[in-house]
Amino acid sequence: MSRYRGPRLRIVRRLGDLPGLTRKSVNSQGKRTNPPGQHGANRKKRSEYAVRLEEKQKLRFNYGVSERQLLRYVRKARRAAGSTGQALLQLLEMRLDNTVFRMGMAPTIPAARQLVNHGHVTINGKVVSIPSYQCRPGEVVGVRDTERSRKLVEANLQDPGLAHLPSHLEFDKAKMVGKVNSIVEREWVALQINELLVVEYYSRQA
């Protein structure tokens, strides 16, 4: 399944707030808050499978990854030491597009992905145009030294997507340079998610 490019509020109505996907919330738009669809308002108790599926969809839509990519991340997390669920979240959080978003250089992850794809972002002074690039502790994330790149990021910094910079990152707004100090801690993941249900969902595939 490819990356979602449809109406974002429809997804928010179904899954709840997704800070990486959109800055809009259902309540702020003054629109219906019940899930979309003919029977959305009367939806009965969901099965265990439906609950796990919903948590998996939250991860997919929030981080903007395809089904194939997410399955790949789950398999990689299973090989890591410690909690599979926490390793999965760390892999997604340490992506370059998410790191750019968390530093405030873009209002959403899709916007951050576009910045990266168009060559506006650098790692240790070199342009990296791969949104899925895994940022590592000690790496410096900056803006390409062109007027266009700096103006784009400067405009985004006026109104960042999330208010608080996570503890594993630092960012100098004046210089437009950030640094990855460590791997993200679970408490700094902005998405409200039960990652164990996602791992259970993929238990037969990963």
Protein Blocks (a to p, Z undefined) as FASTA:
>chain_A
ZZdfbdfklmmmmnopafklpmcdfklnopafbdedjklmmoccddfklmmmmmmmmmmm
mnopafklmmmmmmmmmmpgcjfklmmmmmmmmpmklmmmmnopafbfklmmmmmmnopa
ceehiacfbfklccdehiacddddbfklmmmmmmmmmmcfbfbdcfkbccdfklopacdf
bdcdfklpmbdcdfklmmmmmmmmZZ
